[in-house]
Amino acid sequence: MDTALLKGRVVFLLRLRPDSGARFLDAYQAVRHQVAAGVPGHLTDQVCQSAEDPDEWLITSEWTTLDHFLRWERDPAHRRLVRPMRECIATASSLRFVVREETSC
């Protein structure tokens, strides 16, 4: 499998610090517009909040290839850009996938 040619999906499972949801969402809004406008390979993203736990969040993003995401993640500009979001996060885990099959309408 040549993963360099396959679309990438990145999933972040987050637990925010108590009462930081609004600040986190504001920081996410600033980041997503900059990423959508200028990060090579970025296709789309979503931010989701648990219906049962207001401090549990999920971010998914889709990339032309997983390599595009990995290059952006290693860029020092990425770390500076997401710092306000990270300040709201108590714990996080990251999952990275290549898209093997896809159904679209």
N, CA, C and O of each residue as an XYZ file, in Angstrom:
420
protein
N       0.847     -1.182      0.000
C       0.000      0.000      0.000
C       0.890      1.242      0.000
O       1.721      1.419      0.891
N       0.713      2.084     -0.989
C       1.472      3.335     -1.072
C       0.657      4.442     -0.407
O      -0.175      5.077     -1.054
N       0.896      4.671      0.883
C       0.101      5.647      1.639
C       0.365      7.077      1.200
O      -0.425      7.967      1.515
N       1.455      7.323      0.480
C       1.765      8.683      0.029
C       0.741      9.183     -0.982
O       0.646     10.386     -1.228
N      -0.028      8.264     -1.572
C      -1.010      8.655     -2.580
C      -2.436      8.646     -2.054
O      -3.360      9.025     -2.774
N      -2.632      8.217     -0.807
C      -3.972      8.089     -0.250
C      -4.328      9.285      0.629
O      -3.476      9.867      1.299
N      -5.605      9.629      0.603
C      -6.109     10.697      1.463
C      -5.869     10.353      2.923
O      -5.882      9.183      3.305
N      -5.650     11.375      3.735
C      -5.427     11.166      5.162
C      -6.560     11.719      6.002
O      -7.156     12.742      5.666
N      -6.850     11.036      7.094
C      -7.833     11.495      8.077
C      -7.123     11.535      9.423
O      -6.470     10.569      9.818
N      -7.253     12.658     10.126
C      -6.638     12.823     11.438
C      -7.753     13.082     12.442
O      -8.656     13.882     12.198
N      -7.673     12.392     13.572
C      -8.688     12.502     14.614
C      -7.988     12.864     15.922
O      -7.033     12.202     16.331
N      -8.465     13.906     16.561
C      -7.978     14.291     17.883
C      -9.117     14.122     18.874
O     -10.192     14.694     18.695
N      -8.881     13.338     19.917
C      -9.826     13.184     21.014
C      -9.311     14.048     22.151
O      -8.178     13.876     22.601
N     -10.134     14.976     22.616
C      -9.682     15.985     23.566
C     -10.544     16.022     24.815
O     -11.759     15.835     24.756
N      -9.902     16.266     25.936
C     -10.607     16.628     27.166
C     -10.114     18.012     27.508
O      -8.922     18.235     27.720
N     -11.065     18.950     27.560
C     -10.707     20.335     27.864
C     -10.628     20.558     29.364
O     -11.191     19.805     30.159
N      -9.921     21.602     29.720
C      -9.912     22.046     31.116
C     -11.321     22.544     31.437
O     -11.995     23.079     30.557
N     -11.770     22.382     32.658
C     -13.131     22.827     33.010
C     -13.371     24.291     32.627
O     -12.509     25.150     32.815
N     -14.539     24.543     32.097
C     -15.008     25.887     31.745
C     -14.163     26.582     30.673
O     -14.117     27.811     30.633
N     -13.500     25.823     29.812
C     -12.701     26.444     28.757
C     -13.289     26.229     27.370
O     -12.644     26.550     26.372
N     -14.499     25.692     27.291
C     -15.116     25.378     25.996
C     -15.260     26.578     25.076
O     -14.927     26.488     23.895
N     -15.740     27.679     25.582
C     -15.937     28.875     24.740
C     -14.598     29.415     24.243
O     -14.475     29.798     23.079
N     -13.608     29.446     25.112
C     -12.278     29.927     24.725
C     -11.649     28.986     23.687
O     -11.015     29.436     22.734
N     -11.834     27.683     23.885
C     -11.319     26.697     22.934
C     -11.976     26.877     21.565
O     -11.292     26.864     20.542
N     -13.278     27.043     21.545
C     -13.995     27.196     20.276
C     -13.570     28.477     19.560
O     -13.428     28.475     18.338
N     -13.368     29.563     20.292
C     -12.869     30.806     19.685
C     -11.490     30.586     19.061
O     -11.225     31.041     17.948
N     -10.616     29.888     19.784
C      -9.267     29.618     19.266
C      -9.342     28.712     18.040
O      -8.611     28.915     17.070
N     -10.217     27.724     18.082
C     -10.392     26.833     16.931
C     -10.852     27.617     15.702
O     -10.355     27.390     14.599
N     -11.788     28.525     15.887
C     -12.289     29.335     14.770
C     -11.158     30.102     14.101
O     -11.101     30.173     12.874
N     -10.270     30.669     14.882
C      -9.141     31.416     14.323
C      -8.199     30.488     13.557
O      -7.715     30.844     12.482
N      -7.940     29.315     14.101
C      -7.037     28.360     13.459
C      -7.645     27.821     12.169
O      -6.966     27.786     11.143
N      -8.891     27.408     12.197
C      -9.465     26.728     11.033
C      -9.517     27.630      9.811
O      -9.328     27.155      8.691
N      -9.768     28.916      9.999
C      -9.810     29.818      8.847
C      -8.423     29.988      8.228
O      -8.285     30.048      7.006
N      -7.409     30.064      9.068
C      -6.047     30.197      8.553
C      -5.595     28.914      7.859
O      -4.934     28.968      6.821
N      -5.947     27.769      8.426
C      -5.569     26.488      7.817
C      -6.287     26.323      6.483
O      -5.666     25.960      5.484
N      -7.586     26.585      6.463
C      -8.356     26.423      5.225
C      -7.851     27.337      4.116
O      -7.912     26.986      2.938
N      -7.355     28.501      4.495
C      -6.915     29.472      3.491
C      -5.499     29.229      2.993
O      -5.143     29.708      1.916
N      -4.678     28.494      3.748
C      -3.297     28.493      3.311
C      -2.435     27.288      3.597
O      -1.238     27.334      3.314
N      -2.977     26.199      4.146
C      -2.130     25.049      4.418
C      -2.277     24.048      3.278
O      -3.370     23.531      3.043
N      -1.189     23.772      2.570
C      -1.251     22.840      1.441
C      -1.763     21.462      1.867
O      -1.335     20.915      2.884
N      -2.669     20.921      1.090
C      -3.175     19.583      1.326
C      -4.381     19.496      2.234
O      -5.012     18.441      2.305
N      -4.726     20.572      2.934
C      -5.886     20.540      3.830
C      -7.159     20.540      2.999
O      -7.312     21.363      2.097
N      -8.081     19.613      3.300
C      -9.343     19.531      2.569
C     -10.529     20.004      3.397
O     -11.332     20.812      2.928
N     -10.644     19.514      4.606
C     -11.788     19.877      5.445
C     -11.497     19.510      6.898
O     -10.581     18.740      7.184
N     -12.286     20.069      7.806
C     -12.183     19.692      9.211
C     -13.516     19.902      9.895
O     -14.394     20.603      9.392
N     -13.647     19.283     11.047
C     -14.835     19.427     11.880
C     -14.397     19.480     13.332
O     -13.413     18.847     13.717
N     -15.127     20.233     14.131
C     -14.954     20.193     15.577
C     -16.298     19.776     16.160
O     -17.344     20.302     15.780
N     -16.257     18.828     17.084
C     -17.485     18.276     17.661
C     -17.362     18.272     19.183
O     -16.288     18.030     19.733
N     -18.471     18.543     19.844
C     -18.528     18.508     21.300
C     -19.440     17.363     21.709
O     -20.491     17.159     21.102
N     -19.050     16.620     22.724
C     -19.862     15.511     23.207
C     -21.244     16.003     23.624
O     -21.379     17.057     24.245
N     -22.252     15.238     23.279
C     -23.620     15.562     23.691
C     -23.824     15.279     25.177
O     -24.805     15.734     25.765
N     -22.897     14.524     25.795
C     -23.064     14.121     27.185
C     -22.055     14.749     28.144
O     -22.303     14.821     29.348
N     -20.926     15.201     27.617
C     -19.868     15.742     28.474
C     -19.308     17.002     27.816
O     -18.608     16.899     26.810
N     -19.594     18.182     28.353
C     -19.188     19.427     27.693
C     -17.679     19.631     27.599
O     -17.225     20.507     26.862
N     -16.895     18.843     28.327
C     -15.443     18.979     28.264
C     -14.789     17.965     27.319
O     -13.567     17.956     27.171
N     -15.584     17.125     26.691
C     -15.064     16.130     25.752
C     -15.323     16.605     24.309
O     -16.463     16.872     23.928
N     -14.252     16.703     23.524
C     -14.336     17.226     22.160
C     -13.617     16.301     21.191
O     -12.799     15.469     21.582
N     -13.945     16.471     19.918
C     -13.347     15.698     18.840
C     -13.068     16.642     17.675
O     -13.934     17.423     17.281
N     -11.874     16.570     17.134
C     -11.552     17.308     15.908
C     -11.142     16.276     14.869
O     -10.294     15.423     15.130
N     -11.751     16.359     13.687
C     -11.329     15.523     12.569
C     -10.904     16.440     11.437
O     -11.469     17.518     11.251
N      -9.909     16.005     10.686
C      -9.514     16.753      9.500
C      -9.166     15.773      8.396
O      -8.736     14.646      8.645
N      -9.362     16.229      7.176
C      -9.064     15.411      6.013
C      -8.019     16.132      5.179
O      -8.061     17.352      5.025
N      -7.083     15.359      4.645
C      -5.929     15.894      3.933
C      -5.750     15.173      2.602
O      -6.105     14.001      2.480
N      -5.207     15.859      1.611
C      -4.938     15.253      0.312
C      -4.139     13.972      0.501
O      -4.448     12.952     -0.116
N      -3.118     14.013      1.347
C      -2.375     12.828      1.789
C      -2.017     13.036      3.256
O      -1.989     14.165      3.746
N      -1.748     11.954      3.937
C      -1.341     12.059      5.335
C      -0.018     12.812      5.460
O       0.220     13.493      6.457
N       0.844     12.689      4.447
C       2.121     13.409      4.460
C       1.918     14.921      4.535
O       2.718     15.615      5.164
N       0.869     15.442      3.908
C       0.590     16.881      3.991
C       0.369     17.288      5.445
O       0.913     18.291      5.908
N      -0.440     16.495      6.165
C      -0.678     16.809      7.575
C       0.614     16.724      8.381
O       0.899     17.611      9.185
N       1.388     15.680      8.178
C       2.606     15.486      8.958
C       3.601     16.620      8.739
O       4.270     17.047      9.680
N       3.702     17.107      7.510
C       4.596     18.249      7.243
C       4.108     19.489      7.985
O       4.902     20.212      8.587
N       2.800     19.731      7.939
C       2.251     20.906      8.624
C       2.430     20.785     10.133
O       2.753     21.770     10.797
N       2.226     19.594     10.678
C       2.337     19.396     12.119
C       3.769     19.654     12.603
O       3.960     20.142     13.717
N       4.764     19.337     11.792
C       6.168     19.552     12.170
C       6.610     21.003     12.020
O       7.649     21.384     12.559
N       5.857     21.806     11.311
C       6.213     23.198     11.056
C       6.092     24.015     12.352
O       5.051     23.962     13.007
N       7.130     24.767     12.733
C       7.042     25.606     13.937
C       5.871     26.595     13.894
O       5.336     26.965     14.939
N       5.479     27.019     12.709
C       4.325     27.930     12.589
C       3.047     27.245     13.072
O       2.161     27.901     13.619
N       2.949     25.947     12.876
C       1.790     25.180     13.354
C       1.695     25.261     14.871
O       0.621     25.506     15.421
N       2.807     25.057     15.536
C       2.807     25.082     17.007
C       2.385     26.445     17.545
O       1.633     26.535     18.516
N       2.878     27.504     16.904
C       2.492     28.857     17.335
C       1.003     29.094     17.101
O       0.324     29.681     17.944
N       0.499     28.642     15.964
C      -0.893     28.872     15.604
C      -1.857     28.173     16.557
O      -2.879     28.748     16.934
N      -1.543     26.941     16.950
C      -2.481     26.175     17.784
C      -2.269     26.363     19.285
O      -3.009     25.793     20.087
N      -1.273     27.152     19.673
C      -0.993     27.352     21.101
C      -2.236     27.778     21.898
O      -2.473     27.214     22.966
N      -3.044     28.751     21.427
C      -4.234     29.123     22.213
C      -5.211     27.961     22.410
O      -5.874     27.887     23.444
N      -5.310     27.060     21.440
C      -6.156     25.878     21.613
C      -5.554     24.939     22.655
O      -6.254     24.446     23.539
N      -4.260     24.699     22.541
C      -3.586     23.773     23.461
C      -3.698     24.225     24.911
O      -3.738     23.390     25.815
N      -3.747     25.519     25.145
C      -3.860     26.031     26.510
C      -5.172     25.630     27.168
O      -5.284     25.657     28.393
N      -6.155     25.262     26.374
C      -7.469     24.846     26.889
C      -7.565     23.341     27.120
O      -8.529     22.875     27.727
N      -6.595     22.582     26.652
C      -6.684     21.122     26.634
C      -6.016     20.520     27.871
O      -4.871     20.830     28.198
N      -6.773     19.644     28.551
C      -6.226     18.911     29.691
C      -5.509     17.649     29.209
O      -4.388     17.373     29.636
N      -6.151     16.879     28.318
C      -5.545     15.675     27.750
C      -5.957     15.562     26.291
O      -7.010     16.051     25.881
N      -5.090     14.899     25.509
C      -5.377     14.734     24.085
C      -4.743     13.449     23.567
O      -3.685     13.024     24.032
N      -5.412     12.849     22.601
C      -4.801     11.749     21.863
C      -5.075     11.980     20.384
O      -6.080     12.580     20.002
N      -4.165     11.492     19.573
C      -4.216     11.731     18.139
C      -4.181     10.397     17.407
O      -3.386      9.516     17.735
N      -5.050     10.259     16.414
C      -5.096      9.070     15.570
C      -4.952      9.513     14.125
O      -5.537     10.517     13.717
N      -4.175      8.768     13.351
C      -3.945      9.125     11.944
C      -4.257      7.919     11.075
O      -3.823      6.801     11.352
N      -5.021      8.172     10.017
C      -5.464      7.101      9.132
C      -5.263      7.496      7.680
O      -5.189      8.680      7.351
N      -5.175      6.492      6.813
C      -5.300      6.729      5.382
C      -6.684      6.232      4.982
O      -7.157      5.216      5.492
N      -7.327      6.946      4.076
C      -8.677      6.601      3.624
C      -8.537      5.519      2.555
O      -7.957      5.757      1.496
N      -9.069      4.337      2.838
C      -8.974      3.229      1.896
C     -10.173      3.163      0.957
O     -10.018      2.820     -0.215
N     -11.354      3.482      1.448
C     -12.572      3.480      0.649
C     -13.424      4.651      1.099
O     -13.335      5.087      2.247
N     -14.250      5.158      0.198
C     -15.069      6.318      0.539
C     -16.371      6.278     -0.248
O     -16.387      5.916     -1.425
N     -17.450      6.649      0.408
C     -18.748      6.774     -0.223
C     -19.147      8.243     -0.177
O     -19.045      8.875      0.875
N     -19.592      8.787     -1.281
C     -20.055     10.174     -1.280
C     -21.391     10.225     -2.010
O     -21.704      9.375     -2.843
N     -22.157     11.239     -1.674
C     -23.486     11.398     -2.285
C     -23.400     12.250     -3.533
O     -24.416     12.495     -4.184
